[in-house]
Amino acid sequence: MLSPAYIAPARFDDPAAALAQVRRIYDSGIAHLRGAMQRFVAGEDLAGPVRACYPLLRLQTSTVARADSRLSYGFVSGPGCHETTLTRPDLFADYYLEQFRLLISSHGVALEVGTSSQPIPVHFSFAEHDHIEGSMSAARRLLMRDLFDLPDLSAMDDGIANGTHEPKPGEPHPLALFTAPRVDYSLQRLRHYTGTGPEHFQNFVLFTNYQFYIDEFVKLGHALMADPAGEYTAFVEPGNLITRRAGLAAEAHDALGAAPPRLPQMPAYHLARPGHAGITMVNIGVGPANAKTITDHIAVLRPHAWLMLGHCAGLRNTQQLGDYVLAHGYVREDHVLDEDLPLWVPIPALAEVQVALEQAVADVTQLSGYELKKIMRTGTVASTDNRNWELLPQRTPERRFSQSRAVALDMESATIAANGFRFRVPYGTLLCVSDKPMHGEIKLPGMANTFYRERVDQHLRIGMRAIELLRQERPGRLHSRKLRSFAEVAFQ
């Protein structure tokens, strides 16, 4: 086996020193794999199988007495050995530093960092613009399987996040929701689905189900880049096309960006701010499957919050087109998460997010108190996987909606909220009523065009204002204890 030198676990009581060791192990492994792969593609016969392994982080403690119970993360749930594998320290440096600092502070013990036994799949070692595998013959690609480690799905399932992972006797407990291969898998998927690199994603994410919102976000993004005194530093579009704020010099990698010949399945746009404190917006399209797919992958970036801004069917006769719905509960008839998160699990409203969304509506519309109730209703949102639910015999859905006290129906919100709950990412939903099919007001082209012109810009600004308010919260307060389970992992 051709491998870089094994680095035995060493103890660190300084977070920065621990991170530096993670970098050394990871960078050495990636350089080893890339070098071997380049020689293999060039036609060289390698002397044997090639392997490099991820860095390992370990915490061993005999007590949790030092843990601060007010925190929602940063400490282990019980005494014992706790481990996780780590990847991409270049991307997660700030995140890792904070987790390391909290663990050392909470338990007063050193962290151990060394080489794990988990191989790095060679596909996850390629640089973003490497396409070397495509230049090989079919026979050479087949031989690659004998020489390099390929992705192993058994090492990247969501058992930890789902609460179904049970360590065997003597096996370490997990420190993080995701193993390193699971993270790397999602980073690759994000490039594929959104057309942008994971390094551009920000800690606050807006999801929408209509291109109209993206059009407004793009227009606003370019306008903000023209302001040399603005708080955002760059606007990134699919193809990693980067526009820097006026007065800021271009960076070396900016030249690698180019508008794609066609948009990806779920294009992402990023208003970048220092510390990844800006806003990412993703057009997830229509349907709960897309909503689950994209949140499965964005979750590995450990964002501080994600919000759904979209259109919905109003279910109450008192609602008007253009009214807002602030979800405080969800009826889950989307079915895409039934195997991962049982239907009997409630998806609670998160106070900090609810307050921010309501305040944002008030700030943007200049309405408050009783007047705000004219245009916004707080209530249950039902999400379905049947886009033509209106064609069902009407007594069936109408009865269920009434019994659940639902005030709006869409296809994505419950999925996004449920995956936020599942992955411990704060979530919220603010929808806009675009039709009322149960009351004879269905979408028609003329009505839709007028509605979109009048409401999309305001709705988007409300979402962005909500993020401004959430950004002011301490992360430890925003990441609610409501999202944490009994035997919880330490990483945020």
DOVEX-271489 format. One record per residue (C-alpha): residue in one letter; x, y, z. Coordinates in steps of 0.2 Angstrom, whole numbers, padded with zeros to 4 digits, always signed. Example, Ala and Ser with C-alpha at 12.3 -4.5 7.8 and 13.67 -1.06 7.14 Angstrom:
2
a+0062-0022+0039;s+0068-0005+0036;
END
This chain:
492
m+0000+0000+0000;l+0007+0017-0005;s+0003+0029+0008;p+0009+0045+0016;a+0018+0043+0033;y+0005+0039+0047;i+0004+0052+0060;a-0001+0045+0077;p-0013+0055+0088;a-0005+0069+0097;r-0013+0080+0111;f-0017+0098+0109;d-0024+0111+0121;d-0023+0125+0109;p-0037+0125+0096;a-0025+0134+0083;a-0012+0121+0085;a-0025+0107+0083;l-0031+0114+0067;a-0013+0116+0060;q-0011+0097+0063;v-0027+0093+0054;r-0021+0104+0040;r-0004+0095+0039;i-0013+0077+0039;y-0026+0082+0026;d-0014+0092+0014;s-0001+0078+0014;g-0015+0065+0010;i-0022+0075-0004;a-0005+0079-0012;h-0001+0061-0011;l-0017+0056-0020;r-0016+0069-0033;g+0002+0065-0037;a-0002+0047-0039;m-0017+0050-0049;q-0008+0061-0061;r+0006+0048-0064;f-0008+0035-0067;v-0017+0046-0080;a+0000+0049-0088;g+0002+0030-0091;e+0014+0025-0076;d+0012+0008-0069;l+0010+0011-0050;a+0019+0000-0038;g+0004-0005-0028;p-0013+0002-0022;v-0013+0020-0016;r-0022+0026+0000;a-0022+0042+0010;c-0034+0044+0026;y-0043+0058+0033;p-0038+0067+0049;l-0045+0061+0065;l-0051+0071+0080;r-0054+0063+0097;l-0060+0069+0114;q-0059+0058+0129;t-0067+0063+0145;s-0073+0055+0161;t-0085+0068+0166;v-0097+0081+0159;a-0098+0091+0174;r-0089+0106+0166;a-0102+0108+0152;d-0113+0123+0152;s-0131+0117+0151;r-0137+0133+0143;l-0127+0129+0127;s-0135+0119+0113;y-0118+0113+0106;g-0099+0113+0111;f-0099+0098+0123;v-0101+0079+0123;s-0117+0071+0131;g-0108+0059+0142;p-0091+0052+0147;g-0081+0041+0136;c-0072+0042+0119;h-0079+0053+0105;e-0072+0054+0088;t-0075+0061+0070;t-0065+0062+0054;l-0062+0079+0046;t-0060+0086+0029;r-0057+0102+0019;p-0049+0112+0034;d-0047+0126+0021;l-0066+0128+0019;f-0070+0124+0037;a-0056+0133+0047;d-0066+0145+0056;y-0080+0132+0060;y-0067+0119+0067;l-0058+0132+0077;e-0074+0137+0086;q-0079+0119+0089;f-0061+0115+0096;r-0061+0130+0107;l-0078+0125+0114;l-0073+0107+0118;i-0057+0112+0127;s-0066+0125+0137;s-0081+0114+0141;h-0071+0099+0147;g-0054+0105+0151;v-0045+0091+0142;a-0034+0091+0127;l-0040+0086+0110;e-0031+0072+0100;v-0027+0074+0082;g-0020+0060+0071;t-0022+0050+0055;s-0038+0040+0054;s-0041+0023+0046;q-0055+0031+0035;p-0048+0032+0017;i-0051+0047+0006;p-0059+0042-0010;v-0049+0048-0024;h-0063+0057-0032;f-0064+0069-0017;s-0046+0073-0019;f-0047+0081-0036;a-0046+0100-0037;e-0061+0109-0043;h-0055+0111-0061;d-0047+0094-0062;h-0055+0083-0075;i-0041+0071-0077;e-0052+0055-0076;g-0061+0060-0092;s-0045+0058-0102;m-0043+0040-0098;s-0048+0025-0108;a-0062+0013-0102;a-0049+0000-0097;r-0038+0012-0088;r-0053+0019-0078;l-0058+0001-0073;l-0040-0002-0067;m-0041+0013-0056;r-0054+0004-0045;d-0040-0008-0041;l-0028+0005-0036;f-0037+0019-0028;d-0051+0020-0014;l-0068+0025-0022;p-0083+0032-0012;d-0090+0020+0000;l-0108+0023+0004;s-0108+0014+0020;a-0096+0027+0027;m-0108+0042+0023;d-0125+0037+0028;d-0136+0049+0039;g-0138+0037+0054;i-0130+0050+0066;a-0141+0064+0061;n-0157+0053+0061;g-0153+0046+0078;t-0152+0028+0072;h-0133+0026+0074;e-0129+0015+0089;p-0110+0013+0093;k-0105-0005+0096;p-0098-0009+0113;g-0081-0001+0114;e-0084+0009+0098;p-0081+0028+0100;h-0096+0040+0100;p-0098+0052+0086;l-0092+0070+0088;a-0101+0077+0073;l-0117+0074+0063;f-0107+0070+0047;t-0091+0060+0043;a-0078+0067+0032;p-0083+0056+0017;r-0102+0062+0019;v-0096+0080+0019;d-0085+0078+0004;y-0100+0069-0005;s-0111+0084-0002;l-0098+0097-0007;q-0097+0088-0024;r-0116+0087-0026;l-0117+0106-0022;r-0106+0110-0037;h-0117+0099-0048;y-0134+0105-0042;t-0130+0124-0039;g-0117+0128-0052;t-0106+0136-0038;g-0092+0130-0027;p-0096+0127-0009;e-0083+0140-0003;h-0095+0153-0009;f-0110+0148+0001;q-0115+0160+0015;n-0121+0156+0033;f-0138+0162+0029;v-0148+0154+0016;l-0164+0159+0007;f-0174+0146-0003;t-0187+0150-0016;n-0198+0140-0028;y-0199+0154-0042;q-0187+0161-0053;f-0195+0179-0051;y-0186+0180-0034;i-0169+0175-0041;d-0171+0189-0055;e-0174+0202-0041;f-0160+0195-0031;v-0148+0196-0046;k-0154+0214-0049;l-0151+0219-0031;g-0135+0210-0030;h-0127+0220-0045;a-0134+0236-0037;l-0126+0232-0021;m-0109+0229-0030;a-0110+0247-0037;d-0110+0254-0019;p-0091+0256-0014;a-0097+0258+0005;g-0108+0243+0005;e-0107+0229+0018;y-0106+0215+0005;t-0090+0211-0004;a-0095+0201-0019;f-0109+0194-0029;v-0107+0176-0036;e-0118+0168-0049;p-0118+0150-0057;g-0102+0146-0065;n-0093+0154-0050;l-0095+0171-0060;i-0089+0184-0047;t-0093+0202-0047;r-0083+0212-0034;r-0089+0227-0025;a-0084+0243-0033;g-0067+0248-0026;l-0061+0230-0022;a-0048+0222-0033;a-0051+0206-0042;e-0043+0190-0035;a-0033+0177-0044;h-0047+0164-0045;d-0060+0176-0051;a-0054+0173-0069;l-0059+0155-0068;g-0077+0159-0067;a-0088+0159-0082;a-0107+0159-0086;p-0113+0142-0089;p-0121+0137-0106;r-0136+0132-0096;l-0142+0134-0078;p-0140+0120-0067;q-0154+0111-0059;m-0155+0122-0043;p-0144+0138-0047;a-0137+0147-0032;y-0132+0165-0030;h-0122+0172-0016;l-0120+0189-0008;a-0104+0187+0001;r-0099+0196+0017;p-0083+0193+0028;g-0084+0178+0038;h-0097+0170+0027;a-0110+0181+0035;g-0119+0185+0019;i-0134+0178+0010;t-0135+0163-0002;m-0151+0161-0012;v-0156+0145-0021;n-0170+0142-0033;i-0175+0124-0028;g-0189+0124-0041;v-0205+0114-0038;g-0207+0099-0027;p-0202+0091-0010;a-0189+0080-0019;n-0178+0095-0024;a-0181+0103-0007;k-0174+0088+0002;t-0160+0085-0010;i-0153+0103-0008;t-0155+0104+0011;d-0146+0087+0013;h-0131+0094+0005;i-0131+0112+0011;a-0133+0105+0029;v-0114+0099+0029;l-0109+0118+0028;r-0118+0120+0045;p-0127+0137+0041;h-0134+0147+0055;a-0151+0148+0047;w-0161+0144+0031;l-0178+0152+0027;m-0191+0147+0014;l-0198+0162+0003;g-0211+0156-0009;h-0228+0156-0016;c-0243+0146-0009;a-0261+0142-0010;g-0271+0152+0002;l-0284+0140+0011;r-0295+0153+0020;n-0308+0164+0011;t-0302+0179+0022;q-0285+0179+0013;q-0281+0190-0001;l-0269+0187-0015;g-0252+0194-0009;d-0255+0191+0009;y-0241+0183+0019;v-0241+0167+0029;l-0229+0165+0043;a-0228+0146+0047;h-0229+0141+0065;g-0233+0122+0061;y-0232+0110+0047;v-0243+0096+0040;r-0231+0084+0031;e-0239+0076+0016;d-0223+0078+0006;h-0217+0060+0010;v-0199+0062+0005;l-0193+0062+0023;d-0204+0048+0030;e-0190+0035+0031;d-0178+0048+0040;l-0189+0058+0051;p-0206+0049+0057;l-0222+0058+0054;w-0225+0058+0073;v-0210+0070+0076;p-0217+0087+0078;i-0207+0101+0069;p-0208+0116+0081;a-0207+0134+0077;l-0191+0143+0083;a-0194+0158+0093;e-0179+0168+0087;v-0183+0165+0068;q-0202+0168+0070;v-0198+0185+0079;a-0186+0190+0065;l-0198+0186+0051;e-0213+0195+0059;q-0202+0210+0063;a-0195+0210+0045;v-0213+0211+0038;a-0217+0225+0049;d-0201+0234+0045;v-0203+0233+0026;t-0222+0236+0025;q-0222+0249+0039;l-0237+0240+0047;s-0237+0234+0065;g-0248+0227+0078;y-0266+0225+0073;e-0263+0233+0056;l-0250+0219+0052;k-0264+0206+0053;k-0272+0214+0038;i-0258+0206+0027;m-0250+0192+0037;r-0257+0177+0045;t-0248+0165+0057;g-0253+0147+0055;t-0250+0130+0049;v-0243+0126+0032;a-0247+0110+0023;s-0235+0103+0011;t-0240+0090-0002;d-0231+0080-0015;n-0246+0081-0027;r-0245+0096-0038;n-0263+0093-0044;w-0271+0091-0027;e-0284+0103-0033;l-0291+0089-0044;l-0294+0077-0029;p-0312+0075-0023;q-0314+0091-0014;r-0321+0084+0002;t-0306+0074+0006;p-0292+0088+0006;e-0304+0101+0013;r-0308+0091+0028;r-0290+0087+0032;f-0285+0105+0029;s-0299+0111+0041;q-0294+0098+0054;s-0276+0103+0054;r-0280+0122+0055;a-0270+0124+0039;v-0270+0141+0032;a-0259+0138+0016;l-0252+0124+0005;d-0236+0122-0004;m-0224+0108-0010;e-0208+0113-0001;s-0209+0122+0016;a-0212+0107+0027;t-0198+0098+0019;i-0186+0112+0022;a-0192+0114+0040;a-0191+0096+0043;n-0173+0094+0036;g-0168+0109+0046;f-0175+0100+0062;r-0166+0084+0057;f-0149+0092+0053;r-0150+0105+0068;v-0151+0120+0056;p-0163+0134+0062;y-0177+0136+0050;g-0192+0147+0046;t-0205+0150+0032;l-0213+0165+0025;l-0225+0162+0010;c-0235+0173-0001;v-0252+0169-0006;s-0253+0168-0025;d-0269+0159-0028;k-0284+0152-0019;p-0290+0137-0029;m-0303+0131-0015;h-0312+0148-0017;g-0311+0149-0036;e-0296+0160-0038;i-0284+0150-0048;k-0268+0157-0056;l-0271+0165-0073;p-0257+0173-0084;g-0263+0191-0082;m-0267+0190-0063;a-0250+0181-0060;n-0240+0194-0069;t-0248+0208-0059;f-0246+0199-0043;y-0227+0195-0046;r-0223+0213-0051;e-0231+0219-0035;r-0226+0207-0022;v-0209+0198-0027;d-0198+0213-0023;q-0206+0216-0006;h-0206+0198-0001;l-0187+0196-0005;r-0183+0212+0005;i-0193+0205+0019;g-0182+0189+0019;m-0166+0199+0018;r-0171+0210+0032;a-0175+0194+0042;i-0158+0188+0039;e-0151+0205+0045;l-0160+0203+0061;l-0154+0185+0063;r-0136+0190+0060;q-0137+0201+0075;e-0141+0185+0086;r-0127+0176+0095;p-0124+0159+0086;g-0126+0150+0103;r-0143+0158+0105;l-0149+0156+0087;h-0145+0137+0087;s-0159+0132+0098;r-0158+0118+0111;k-0175+0112+0103;l-0165+0105+0089;r-0154+0094+0100;s-0157+0076+0104;f-0154+0066+0120;a-0136+0059+0115;e-0131+0074+0105;v-0115+0076+0095;a-0104+0091+0101;f-0101+0100+0085;q-0114+0114+0080;
END
